[in-house]
Amino acid sequence: MTVIAGTVTAIICAIATTLILVAARGSESDSSRGEATAAAFRLSYVLRRESAPARLDAGEGVILQVLDENRSVIAGTPGRVPAGRPLADFVPSATRVYSTRRVCAPVRRHRCLWVIGFRVFKPGGDWLIYAAVPIVPWYVHPGLIMFLASVSLLVILLGCLRAWATVDHTLAPVEAIRAELAEITAQQSGRRVTVPESRDEIRRLAEAANATLDRLDSALERQRTFTSDASHDLRSPIAAARAQIEEALLYPDDVDWPQTARGVLQTLERLQAIVTDLLQLARLDAAAWQEVETVDLGALVTIELARSERTKRIVPHLQEGVTVCGDRLRLVRLLTNLLDNAERHAESRVDVTVSREDDIAVLEVMDDGAGIAEKDRDLVFQRFARLEASKARDPAGSGLGLPIAREIARLHGGTLTIEDSERGARFVLRIPRHHDGRPVDQPQPRRG
């Protein structure tokens, strides 16, 4: 930025210097030519009255010369032109009193002259007066060009220093944000960058950085909570199985070993279910994808209802031709989780509906149970989160079924929400019918 500012300032100074030189040269040229013309007029007036004076002196810078009718030099400014040599060889035409020319040689080797020639009437023949002044050079005067160059260099230097200071002052908050972000770690995630008072892009950058840090803190907190809950849920069945074995070993002769084995087996089955759900969540978080295919939701529901036995009455309402692109096994897992949850809370009936809304495939699972309060509708999708009613109905549950279902919906580009219903809980899955089936977080391939 400093180089750019210096370059722009130099260009502006060059343009300004050029304009000043052009104006000064024009003014100086007009002034010197005016002096030459005035001196020629005064001399012509003298010649009309008397002979040519022996010495011609018209002031500094003006050269005068008088030629008789034979074009011989009879008078001239002493010391400024070669004796007996005319300043120029042009003669005003018979219809004009004077004319001007630019003469460069052979009068002077290094400087050209602006010459005006006057015709003066004499009885024996017309005489000529040449008045000349040096042509003003492009730089006008050495002192002027040095002054302009010095001023330009000073202005360029000041412009560069000002640009450097401005950019340094502007980027100081950015450097502070960078330094703060570099020091933030997982152990110090509560820190935030300083938001400047100015209402500009730097402030928006700081606010965006703080918003990103807020999201990271939320993710870290969810990770810590998930780890804590997973540890607790894994430790509970292990502790229960250990307690059963230790108690049986204390009184081996009084223990019903088959009954103890069945109890330990149930505990291990619960442990295995938790581990399976954790692995499924890990795969979903990593977006590990299976083969993508076109899945008919109506057929998928029909096959799943026919394959599994349910303790509650399942009433399907299926519209034909509702298809989506995705992973069939994961969509089956989503449906199974929703049916298991609905069956757990339903009184006697679960309704399953498949329909189409424009380009959206809709799957609804609704039970006739007590329903879910609106304030708890987001809570049930959190990992290991379980409501009191759910714990009472299924103490062995892990609280991972609905989070897994929502994650599967998200990876298919859809949503899983709880919407209002007259009775019970109504889970609604919406998936775009023309989605390409890839996980929404997975980069799309480039098309050549």
PyMOL commands that set and color helices and strands:
alter all, ss='L'
color gray80, all
select helices_A, chain A and resi 2-49+142-183+186-188+201-250+252-254+257-285+297-307+328-345+374-376+379-381+388-393+401-411
alter helices_A, ss='H'
color red, helices_A
select strands_A, chain A and resi 63-67+73-76+98-103+113-120+127-134+293-296+313-318+323-326+349-357+360-367+415-419+426-432
alter strands_A, ss='S'
color yellow, strands_A
deselect
rebuild
show_as cartoon
